[in-house]
Amino acid sequence: MRQEVVLALLAKEPSHGYELRARLREALGPLGEAMNAGQIYVTLTRLEKAGLLAVETSADGGDRPDRKVYALTADGQQRVAEWIAEVAWPRPDLAEFHLKLVAAASAGLADPLTVVDTQRRELLRRLHDAQRAAIAATAQEGAALLLEGVVLRLQADLRWLEACERHWTRRRSGS
């Protein structure tokens, strides 16, 4: 799990680790059920050591041990903002991109439709470049085949972004 996903989920409000796990499961649906429960805590520890999270201990007054509440530091907020604006798509992790949209919307970090549009523009640029390269490589059968695969993958990713746009448009309009 990318650290930025955890940071983005904390952008809305400070939380306990178990609350973050619940948000991830809710956002990912069946994919979240396969998530290793301990991974969130390993990630939280790494983020704390990196100075991206501040940790406070909260006593709940019961028999349970004190619980940690995690909150973003200024560096953590900066890292989330950079991740939301990132348009890298070398090997897209669709679950991660979905979580980026969910976190952007729930924490008010960015408009999910703007994130989708920014990503679409980057994929269209890459598609154009791949199509030009495929035309130029027609004499090289192996390279042409590889470039055709790149073009088909980018087209599929663009169709999925269209589905994301429809979803977030419906959510915005309340339908």
N, C-alpha and C positions, 0 to 999 in steps of 0.2 A: 504494500500500500504506500502510495506516495505521501510524503510528509505534508505536502501542501493541502491534501484533502483534509487531514486532521486540523491543520491550521485554519482552513476556511470554515470548517464546522464550528470552530471556536470564535470566529469573527462575530457571530451574532451575540454570544454571551458566554461568560465563563461557565465551565461545566465539569462534572465528574466524568471519569473514564467510562463508567457504565452508561451514562447519558449519551456520550459520543457513540458508543457501540450501538445503542438503540437507534440513534439518528441514521447511522450508516445502514443498518438493517432495513429501516423504513425506506430510505432513499433507493436502495438496491433491490429490494424485494427478495425474490428467491436467490439471487446471486449473493446477497448479504448473509444468508444462512450458512454458506460454506466458508465464511470468513473465520479465521483463527481468532478466537476471543483474546488471546494473549498478545496478538500483534498490535492492538491499539495501545496497550500499556508499554510495550517496547518502543513504539513510535513516540509516545508522550515523553518517555525518559530521554530519548535522543534529542527531541526538540527542546526540552528543558536544559540539557547540557549545552546545546548550541545557542542558548540565550534567546530562543524564539518564544518561549513560554515562561510565565511566572507561575509559581505554585503556592497556594495557601492551603493550610490544613483546617478543615472544619470539623468540629466535634458535634455529633448529632445528639449527644446526651444519653444515648442508649448503651447497650452492651457492646456495640460494634466499635472497632478501632476508628480513630480519626480518619476522615476521608480527604483525599486531595482534590482541590478545585483548581482547574487549569485555566489560565487566561493568557491572551496574546500580549507580548511585549511590543514595543514600537517596531523592533526589527521583525517580529512575527507578522505584524500588520503589513509592513512593507513587502515581505515575502509573499503574502497572500495577494496583494495588489499586483505584483509582478506575475504571479501564476495565472490570475484571472485574465490578464492582458496577453498572456503567451498564446501564440498561434502555431507553435510547433506541432507537426503532425507526421513525424517520420514513421512511426508504427502506432497508429491511434489505439488508445485504450478507451474503448467506448464507455466503459463503466466510469473511468476517471473523468471523461468529458461530461458525462451525465451528472456526476457529483459536483463538478465545477458549476454547472447550471443551477443545480439545487442550492448549493452554498451561496452562489451569487444572489439568487432571488431571496433566500430566507434571511440572509444577513444584510441585505441591501448593499452589497458590494458592487454590483453592476446589474444592468438589465439583461436577463438571459437572452432576449432577442438580439441585443447588440453583440453579445458574445458569439451567438450563432452566426450573425452576419459577418463579423470580423473573421471568424474561422472560414466561412464560405468564400470570402474574397481571397484568402490565402490558398484554399484548395483550388479555386478557379485559376489562380495564377500558376499553380503547380501543374494543373491539368493542361493548360495552354502550353507550358514548357514541355511536358511529356509528349503531347500530341505533335509538336514541332519536331522533337527529337525522333519520334517514331517514324515520321515521314522521311526524315533524313537518313534513317537507318534501314530502309526497306531492302537494301542490297545485302545487309548483314542479317541473315535469318535469325540467329540466336539473339542478337541484340533487339531485333524487331519484336520478337516474341516476348522478351522481358519487358520492353516498353509497352506492349499491348496490355500486359498484366498490370503494369503501373497505372495505365489509363483506366482500365476497368475498375481497379480498386478505388481510384479517386472518384470515378463516377458513382460507385456504390456509396462511398462516404458522403458525397454531395446529396444523394437521395435521402440518406439517413438524417443529414442536417435539415433537409426540408421537413421530415417528420418531426424533428425537434422543434422547428419553428411553428408548425401547426399546433403542437402540444402547448407550447408556451403562449401562443396567441390565444388559444381557447381558455387557458388558465387566466390570462389577463382579462378577457372579456367575461369571465365567470360562467362560461357554458360547460 
